[in-house]
Every structure is written in C-alpha cells, then in structure tokens.
Amino acid sequence: QVQLVESGGGLVQPGGSLRLSCTANIRLFSFYDMAWYRQAPGKQREYVSSVTIQGHTDYTDSVKGRFTLSRDTTKNTMYLQMNNLKPEDTAVYYCKASDGPLVYWGQGTEVTVSA
C-alpha cells in the first residue's frame, strides 16, 4: 500500500516562496508517475504539475516559470518549489501517484497566500 505524506504548507505573503514535500513510504518513482494537484476553497481539484517515470515534467500554464517540480529518489520525496506566490495560489495541495488504474493521494497540505 502506497502512502504519501505532504508537508511544507503555510501562510506566506504575495511574492514569497514555499517548498512543498511529498514523501512516500516506498520507492515508487521508477513505477509511478507523480503529480501535484490543488483545491482552492469552493473549487474543484485542479492539476498543477507532474513528472513521469522517465523524469519528464509538465506544468499548468498558471504556474509555469514560478513552480518547479523535482524528485529525490534517495529520500522517496517529490518537491514543489513555489516562487512568486500569488493569492490565487491559495489552496490545499495534494500529491498523487499513479500507475494505470492504481491511484494514490496524500492528505494534502494547506497553502495560504495573503498579505
């Protein structure tokens, strides 16, 4: 059973930075595509960024140039470095691991961008 734990959220002012972490209980980067999603209050969960098993990354347009996804295979941890944060980035951020029909989610970490 894959378990994912996110951390690193918090309150930050507009223009600030945060780094989110998603740590897995097993080595899974060689077997699962990984992704970050977020859900703002009153809205549906939306895609933010992803990395394939091969290491190819992708970003939704609204975060390109500001967010960077990376992985540390030695720590079974995926990161989301978020710079130049905006109030519209406020959301609960979730990590996801997927392998075809197998999908696992973390519990989420809350990010609030406010002055």
C-alpha positions in Angstrom: 0.0 0.0 0.0 1.4 3.3 -1.1 1.3 6.1 1.5 2.0 9.7 0.6 2.6 12.5 3.1 2.7 16.1 2.1 4.3 18.9 4.1 5.7 22.4 3.8 2.5 24.4 3.5 1.8 27.5 5.4 1.0 31.2 5.3 3.1 33.4 3.0 2.9 36.9 1.7 2.4 37.5 -2.0 5.7 37.3 -3.8 7.0 34.8 -1.3 8.2 31.2 -1.6 7.4 27.8 -0.2 8.7 24.4 -0.9 6.2 21.5 -0.6 7.3 17.9 0.0 5.6 14.7 -0.7 7.3 11.7 0.9 6.3 8.1 0.0 6.7 5.1 2.3 8.2 3.0 -0.6 10.5 3.5 -3.5 8.0 4.3 -6.3 9.5 6.9 -8.7 10.5 4.0 -11.0 7.0 2.7 -11.1 4.6 5.6 -10.7 4.0 8.8 -12.4 3.8 11.6 -9.8 1.8 14.8 -9.8 0.7 17.8 -7.7 -2.9 19.0 -7.6 -4.5 21.7 -5.7 -8.0 22.5 -4.5 -9.0 26.1 -3.7 -11.9 26.8 -1.4 -15.2 26.2 -3.2 -13.5 24.9 -6.3 -12.7 21.6 -7.9 -9.3 20.0 -7.5 -7.1 21.0 -10.4 -3.8 19.8 -11.9 -0.6 21.7 -11.1 2.4 19.8 -12.2 3.6 16.3 -12.9 6.6 14.1 -13.6 6.7 10.9 -15.5 8.7 7.8 -14.5 11.2 8.9 -17.2 11.5 12.3 -15.5 9.6 14.4 -17.9 7.9 17.3 -16.1 4.9 19.3 -17.0 3.2 22.4 -15.6 -0.2 24.0 -15.9 0.1 27.4 -17.6 -0.7 29.5 -14.5 2.4 28.2 -12.6 4.9 28.0 -15.4 8.1 29.9 -14.6 7.1 30.1 -10.9 6.9 26.5 -9.7 9.5 23.8 -10.1 8.9 20.1 -9.5 11.8 17.8 -8.5 12.4 14.4 -7.0 14.9 12.9 -4.7 15.0 9.2 -5.2 17.2 8.6 -2.2 14.5 10.1 0.0 11.5 8.9 -1.9 10.4 12.5 -1.9 9.0 14.8 -4.5 9.1 18.6 -4.1 7.3 21.5 -5.4 9.3 24.7 -5.2 6.8 27.6 -5.4 8.2 31.1 -6.0 6.5 34.4 -6.6 3.3 33.1 -5.0 0.0 34.9 -5.7 -3.2 35.0 -3.7 -4.8 32.7 -6.4 -2.3 30.0 -5.4 -4.1 29.6 -2.1 -5.3 26.0 -1.9 -4.8 22.7 -0.3 -2.0 21.0 -2.3 -2.1 17.2 -2.9 0.4 14.8 -4.3 -0.7 11.9 -6.4 1.0 8.7 -7.5 -0.5 6.8 -10.4 0.2 3.6 -12.4 -2.7 3.0 -14.7 -5.7 2.3 -12.6 -3.8 2.4 -9.4 -4.0 5.9 -7.9 -2.9 7.1 -4.5 -3.3 10.5 -2.9 -1.8 12.2 0.1 -3.8 14.0 2.7 -2.8 17.5 1.5 -1.0 20.5 2.8 -2.6 23.9 3.0 -1.0 26.9 1.3 -2.4 30.4 2.0 -1.0 33.4 0.2 -2.2 36.6 1.8 -0.8 40.0 3.0 
